[in-house]
Amino acid sequence: MEKRINIMETQGQATKAMYGLEGYLATTQLTKAHKELIKIRASQINGCAFCIDMHTKDALKNGESSQRIFLLNAWREINLFSSEEKVLLAITEEVTLIHQHGLSNETYRSARAIFEEDYIAQVIMAVVIINAWNRIAVSTQLEIPR
């Protein structure tokens, strides 16, 4: 792989701002398990190996099962995920793939039936920030630490 720019070094202020949003999300009601599911699923969709590697390791450290991580991209076809998690994953996919149809009314209504408005907003912000990190990592070909 060709060496590319290190945005974290060259754009310190921008990186600091992104870490600011991460810091805010750490103070919200979002559970660690929900945050990691969001980060892994968005990273799978975006093909971000760096973030998939990082967040699957973090999820395992936080008690997530290997089986659920291995089957995350097939979450609709299995019963390993709760109703809450399935809505969370639907939001993650629809916001990540916003160009297709955006966050659908059906998914939003399902979310409203389960979560408070603040939690939905926090989920959306978590999806937004991981998509930003994915775009940085993919476009700069950030390498997985060995």
QUIHU-V292897 format. One record per residue. N is the residue number from 1. RES is the residue in one small letter. SS is DSSP state (2 for helix, 1 for strand, 0 for the rest). NEAR is the number of other ideal C-beta (glycine too) atoms within 10 Angstrom. D_FIRST is the distance of its C-alpha to the first C-alpha in Angstrom with 2 decimals. Layout:
BEGIN
n:res:ss:near:d_first
N:RES:SS:NEAR:D_FIRST
N:RES:SS:NEAR:D_FIRST
END
This chain:
BEGIN
n:res:ss:near:d_first
1:m:0:6:0.00
2:e:0:4:3.77
3:k:0:8:6.45
4:r:0:11:8.92
5:i:0:12:12.54
6:n:0:12:14.04
7:i:2:16:16.80
8:m:2:15:18.62
9:e:2:8:19.31
10:t:2:10:19.92
11:q:0:14:21.90
12:g:2:10:23.93
13:q:2:7:26.87
14:a:2:13:25.00
15:t:2:15:23.34
16:k:2:10:26.84
17:a:2:11:28.29
18:m:2:17:25.94
19:y:2:12:26.84
20:g:2:10:30.39
21:l:2:14:30.19
22:e:2:14:28.73
23:g:2:9:31.68
24:y:2:12:34.10
25:l:2:18:32.90
26:a:2:10:33.49
27:t:0:8:37.14
28:t:0:15:37.70
29:q:0:11:39.23
30:l:0:17:35.94
31:t:0:13:35.76
32:k:2:14:32.77
33:a:2:17:32.62
34:h:2:19:32.61
35:k:2:24:29.92
36:e:2:24:27.57
37:l:2:24:28.39
38:i:2:28:27.61
39:k:2:26:24.26
40:i:2:26:23.17
41:r:2:24:24.52
42:a:2:27:23.09
43:s:2:25:19.61
44:q:2:20:20.05
45:i:2:15:21.15
46:n:2:19:18.32
47:g:0:11:15.63
48:c:0:24:14.54
49:a:2:16:13.39
50:f:2:19:13.64
51:c:2:24:17.17
52:i:2:22:18.26
53:d:2:14:17.58
54:m:2:20:19.42
55:h:2:25:22.27
56:t:2:20:23.05
57:k:2:12:23.47
58:d:2:15:25.63
59:a:2:22:27.64
60:l:2:13:28.36
61:k:2:10:29.52
62:n:0:12:31.78
63:g:0:9:33.39
64:e:0:19:31.63
65:s:0:11:31.96
66:s:2:10:29.18
67:q:2:10:30.97
68:r:2:17:30.88
69:i:2:18:27.15
70:f:2:11:26.52
71:l:0:14:28.83
72:l:2:22:27.94
73:n:2:14:26.53
74:a:2:9:29.95
75:w:2:20:32.08
76:r:2:10:34.52
77:e:2:8:35.49
78:i:0:11:36.33
79:n:0:7:38.78
80:l:0:14:36.70
81:f:0:17:36.37
82:s:0:11:39.35
83:s:2:10:40.61
84:e:2:15:39.30
85:e:2:17:35.80
86:k:2:16:35.88
87:v:2:22:36.88
88:l:2:29:34.19
89:l:2:22:31.54
90:a:2:20:33.09
91:i:2:24:32.91
92:t:2:26:29.25
93:e:2:20:28.42
94:e:2:18:30.69
95:v:2:21:29.55
96:t:2:21:25.83
97:l:0:14:26.67
98:i:2:12:29.17
99:h:2:6:28.84
100:q:2:9:30.53
101:h:2:10:33.80
102:g:0:12:33.31
103:l:0:17:35.03
104:s:0:13:37.81
105:n:2:9:41.42
106:e:2:10:41.66
107:t:2:19:38.85
108:y:2:16:40.22
109:r:2:10:43.72
110:s:2:16:42.51
111:a:2:21:40.86
112:r:2:12:44.10
113:a:2:9:46.09
114:i:2:14:44.14
115:f:0:18:42.81
116:e:0:11:44.36
117:e:2:9:43.12
118:d:2:10:41.57
119:y:2:18:39.50
120:i:2:18:38.28
121:a:2:12:37.32
122:q:2:20:35.44
123:v:2:24:33.58
124:i:2:16:32.59
125:m:2:17:31.43
126:a:2:26:29.32
127:v:2:23:27.69
128:v:2:15:27.16
129:i:2:20:25.46
130:i:2:26:23.01
131:n:2:23:22.11
132:a:2:13:21.53
133:w:2:21:19.30
134:n:2:23:17.33
135:r:2:12:16.90
136:i:2:21:15.70
137:a:2:22:13.17
138:v:2:16:11.85
139:s:2:11:12.01
140:t:0:16:10.31
141:q:0:13:7.55
142:l:0:21:9.64
143:e:0:13:8.81
144:i:0:11:11.78
145:p:0:7:13.95
146:r:0:3:14.84
END
